[in-house]
Amino acid sequence: MAIFNLDLPTQVTGLSLGSPEQLAGELAITVANALRAAIDARGAAVLVVSGGRSPIAFFERLRGQTLDWSKVTISLADERFVPVSHADSNEGLVRHHLLKGEAASARFLGLYHSAPNLDEAARLAHVALAELGAIDVLVLGMGEDGHTASLFPGSPNLEQALSTGCERRCLPMQAPSVPRQRLTLTLPLLASAQLTLLAVQGQAKLATLAAALAGEDEAAMPIRAFLRRPLEIHWCP
Ligand SMILES: O=C1O[C@H](COP(=O)(O)O)[C@@H](O)[C@H](O)[C@H]1O
């Protein structure tokens, strides 16, 4: 399928939106529909979201969607090893922009734990994630280096985190930018989502997608692991 001048593999669909506001609104509707369907089917829904700066508008649109938030569990694809009060905390971002109003009744399962070191924090997150349940919707972001979640090219543990046989739900990662210490969900857990959406903005990230589609090496560009699986890309300039 060709969209944004990219040749997407058949299992990948692409939606081109006119602006960041349109992308946020469209993504919120898509996610809310999938959560409602999960609640109708089994009485509960699980949503995993990404952090960074770009999801803010999406979070604010999503929290306004009408659905039974008390039946929704929300977690993170990745986290920075900083306390929730820190400006770089992904949990802080979700608490500030998504878990407000009706959406405040959702259950939130965070990845950050106060621990003496990153390895121990990742182990505690791995244990806590046993309570997550099957993921209905995963919303990924992507960096210009081709990282997604906190699966960073060149990080120790990346090979293990990208392995389909990885038994850890969460592993410690090192990012090239501060805060360097990260926690990431691993590929088997991320790839188990019923619906995976990738939200990307701007020409630079489109060029990253084109580069990712042109090669094979997942360790060089971890987003490739998701371009081989069913994926819905939402892009805007
Ligand atoms: O560090 C991170 O980067 C990616 C991309 O963030 P963005 O602000 O450029 O969209 C994000 O998906 C990930 O969750 C975050 O921790």
The ligand as a Tripos MOL2 file, in Angstrom:
@<TRIPOS>MOLECULE
LIG
   16    16     1     0     0
SMALL
NO_CHARGES

@<TRIPOS>ATOM
      1 O1         11.7740    9.0520   24.5470 O.2       1 LIG1
      2 C1         10.7340    8.8120   23.9970 C.2       1 LIG1
      3 O2         10.5920    9.0840   22.6660 O.3       1 LIG1
      4 C2          9.5450    8.5410   21.8610 C.3       1 LIG1
      5 C3          9.1910    9.6040   20.8490 C.3       1 LIG1
      6 O3          8.7910   10.7740   21.5550 O.3       1 LIG1
      7 P1          8.2200   12.0530   20.8100 P.3       1 LIG1
      8 O4          7.9750   13.0790   21.8650 O.co2     1 LIG1
      9 O5          9.2660   12.4620   19.8200 O.co2     1 LIG1
     10 O6          6.9610   11.6010   20.1330 O.co2     1 LIG1
     11 C4          8.3420    8.1190   22.6770 C.3       1 LIG1
     12 O7          7.4800    7.3450   21.8810 O.3       1 LIG1
     13 C5          8.7700    7.3680   23.9260 C.3       1 LIG1
     14 O8          7.6580    6.8930   24.6480 O.3       1 LIG1
     15 C6          9.5440    8.3400   24.7630 C.3       1 LIG1
     16 O9          9.8470    7.8720   26.0510 O.3       1 LIG1
@<TRIPOS>BOND
     1     1     2 2
     2     2     3 1
     3     2    15 1
     4     3     4 1
     5     4     5 1
     6     4    11 1
     7     5     6 1
     8     6     7 1
     9     7     8 2
    10     7     9 1
    11     7    10 1
    12    11    12 1
    13    11    13 1
    14    13    14 1
    15    13    15 1
    16    15    16 1
@<TRIPOS>SUBSTRUCTURE
     1 LIG1         1 GROUP 0 **** ****
